[in-house]
Amino acid sequence: MQNETRPLLSVRNLRTSFFQDEGTTQAVDGASFDVSPGKTLGIVGESGCGKSVTAQSILRIVDRPGRIVAGEIVLSRADGSQTDLVKLDPNGREMRSIRGGDIGLVFQEPMTSFSPVHTIGAQLIEAVLLHNAVSKKEARHRGIEALRSVGIPKPERRIDEYSFELSGGLRQRAMIAVALSCDPRLLIADEPTTALDVTTQAQILDLLRKLQRERGMAIMLITHNLGVVAEMADDVVVMYLGRVVEQGKVDDIFHDPKHPYTKALLQSIPSIDAVPRLKLATISGSIPHPFNRPTGCPFHPRCVSAIAGRCDTEVPQLQAVGEGRTVSCFLCQ
Ligand code: SF4
């Protein structure tokens, strides 16, 4: 039995590096956070902040020359046991049963995730057969029901179509059906609506919310879109250059951001109340090249509040600033 007070997934001091001839890139640099059962955790940050590599690390699908060099990723299983995913063989039987079984994955671009030479059904049935001891007929039946549950019309016919025959919205629904076909307790959704128009985006978010309510599953939502986070998340983790810089409840983060990077991200969201023709606020500079990591606080070259002589030499640690709230900034210590 799942202990409801225990996190479903607990990531501690995760470090994932890429070892190349040119040097070593620390894509994830000591990230720690929890995903609670049945809740949505939003992971936000600009491109290159390490959010997707964090998800790949959890699923143990980091491509070479990358690898996890330190940390723990503890998954609470349905039978009450706990498994540190870092200790598992990425291609071993246990990790393969967790990937797609306990943890489902929805990618940004379903066009590249589906094989163009196999029908949606073939891929759906394969996923069901991989994780369940059922006949092919039963797997097809489950596949049709999975397509129906994500709102795909005429699923008995659609199951025999190829991904390129579906619209972008239907393809993403089919991708969600594949991810949910084995009833995962955690769904990792990596920019699930980025490639979609706003109407379809709203429909997919509604669908994810409905499925979460019905199944009680947790969602780890990776996005650069703070609007999506505000709509979906219970808890938020803000990442910058592979480090968690702030985390807390969604209302606290949006109404009282503490870290200068979180503040800057929120100020750069267009608002309906904004003065017409006024330029949107931007974050000065850009994310540094991974081989050119700044000393001290990684955000200091772009930070409007940087303290000279301290922020460029010392690294701030993540510290509690209230209940369930942590920030890594000298201004909050
Ligand atoms: Fe800015 Fe210094 Fe805080 Fe970093 S530690 S975010 S540079 S004020």
Residues whose N, C-alpha, C, O or C-beta is under 5 A from the ligand:
A	BS01	SF4	P260 C297 F299 H300 C303 S305 A306 I307 C311 P316 S328 C329 F330 L331
